[in-house]
Amino acid sequence: MINIMPIFINFLAVDSLSLDNDKLEKFCLEKRKSSPGRVVSNGGGWQSDNLDLATPELAELFAEVRKRMEEVHRYFEFNTSLRQVITEAWININQKGHFNYSHDHPGCLFSAVYYVKGGVDKGELELKTPIIPHTYTISKEMVGGFNAFTGHAMVIPPVTGDLLIFPSWLLHRVNMSQSGEDRISIAFNSRAAKFI
């Protein structure tokens, strides 16, 4: 029997966090009231400037995200003298008709998104294969069932309380929201740094 092994893999790590999302939502909405925000990858919607990583209202969330990033760090056997350090975080609030263009985060190792307020029709996260020839080599007509090898993209619905972590080099976008309610997320980037 032939031995088939995956090589050069990417990943998506998912966990559900038990946090006070009502409190986090209130914090995010207050931030939106106090700042015009910025336009980076957002097509409509509101994106905050980078958050102060020492913000008391976000301390529990940041601690939980760091913990999960460390789990991924260990799973992939990165050097134990290094740890994952969150380098930046920001809020995204999308409403009906809003989306985020396809982009990646150069210079970072892991990216993450936490859904303060998700739900049906609020714009799925879409991760795309980083293998450029893939999309024109494997056509829909060739595939009987899409899987990790044959699929071009993965679409993940926004679920309140879910934390997603993925490699920062993966192109990703947020599909257009069809909902009349806010879609609120907090995004993170991290790098591996010396443990002191």
N, C-alpha and C positions, 0 to 999 in steps of 0.2 A: 504494500500500500504506500502511495506517495505521501511524503511528509510535507505539509503546507504550514508555514509559520508566518505570522504577520511581521512586517519589518517597517521601520521608519514611521511609527504610528503617531497620530495625534490623539486627543482625548477630550472628553467632556465629563467633568465631575459635577455631581448634583447632590445637594443636601437641603433638607428643610430645617429652617431655624425657628426656634420658639422665642420670638421677640415681641415687644409691644409695638405692633405696626401702626396703631392709632397714634401713638406718641411720635413715631418716626414720620408719619404722614403730616402731622401738624408742624413738625420741624421743617419738613421740605416745603410745605406751602408758605410758611413764614419767610423762608429764604427767597422764594419766588417773589413775594410781595416787596422784599427789601432790595432786590437787585434786578437789573434788566437782563442779566445773564449774558451768554455768549453764543455765537454760532460756530460750531466746529464740524460736526457730522450731522447735525439735526436739520431736517426739512420741516420747518415749523416747530412747534413745541418750545419748551424752555430748557436750557442747560445751564447749570450754575457754573461759576468759576470754580477752580479747584478748592476743595474744602480744607479747612484747618484740621489736620490729622489729630489734633489734641482737643477737638470739640467735645465737651462733656456729654452732650445729648447723643453722641454717636459712639461713645466709648465701648459699650457692650457689643454693638454691631461690629466695630473694627476688631475687637478681641476675637469674636467668633469667626470672622473672615480670615484673620491671621492664623487661627488654629487650623482651619480647613486648608489653607494654602500650605501650611507646614506638613499636613498629612499628605498632600499631593507631592510635595518636595521629597518626603521620605519614600513614598511609594515608587517614585522614579529614580531613587538611589542617588540623589545629588549629594555632594560632599557634605558630611555632617558638621564641618566647620563653618558652613554657610547656613543662612536662614532666609526665609522670604520676608522682605521688608516692603510694606505698602508705600509706594512713592507718591501716589496721587489718588484722589477720589472726587467724584462729582455727582450731582443729581440730574436726572432727566425726567421731565414731566411732559408727556405727550397727550394730546387730546384728539378728537376725531379728525382724520385727514393728515395727521402728523406721522412722521417716520424718521429713520436715521439712515443716511447713505452708507454704502459699503465702505469699510475702512479696516485698518489694523492699528496696532500700537507699537511702532518700531522702538527698539531699545529696551522693551520690557520682556519679562519671561511669562508671567501669568496675567491674565485679565479676568475679571469677575464682575458679575452683576447680581444684585440682591433686589428682589421685587417687594417693595413696600406695599404696592397696590397693583395687582395683576388682574387677570380675568379674561373671559371669552371675548374675542374680537378686538383685543387691545393692542394688537401688533406683536407678532411672534418674532423671536430672535432667530435669525437665519445664519448658520455657519456654513462657509463654502470651502470646498477642497482647495488646498494650496497648490495642487498639482495642475498647472495651467493646461497641459495637453489633454487632461482627463475629459474635459467637457466636449471636446470635438473627437475624441477617440472612442469613448463609450456612449453610444446613442441610446435613446429610450427604446428603440426597436430591437436592440441587442439584448435587453435585460428582461428576464422573466420575473425577477424579484430584486428590488434594490437592497443593498446591504452596505457594510462598511467599506467594501472594495469598489462596488459599482456605483454607489451614490455620489452625486455631485454636491449635494447640500443636505443639511439637517435643519429642520424647523422645530423650534421648541416654544410652546405656548408660555406666556408669562403667568406664573402661579404665585399668588401672594405667599410670602415666607420662604420661597425657594432661593437658594444661592447656587449660581452656576459659575464654574471656573473652567477656563480653556486656555490654550497657548495664545499668547498675544499676537503671534504672526498669522493666525487664522483670519481671513477676511470675514467680516460679519456685518450684518445690517439689522435694522428693526423694520419689519413690514408695516405698512400703513394701518393705523388704528381705525376701526370701523365703529368704535364705541363712543357714546356720549359722555362716558366717565373718564376721569384721569387715569393714566397709566404712569405710575411713579416707580422709578428705580434709582438705585445708587450703584455707580460703577467704580471699579478699582483697578489699578495696575500695580504690579509688584516686580521687584528684581531680587536676585540672589546677592546677599551681602555677607561679609565676615561677621560671625557671631562674637560679640564682645562680652 
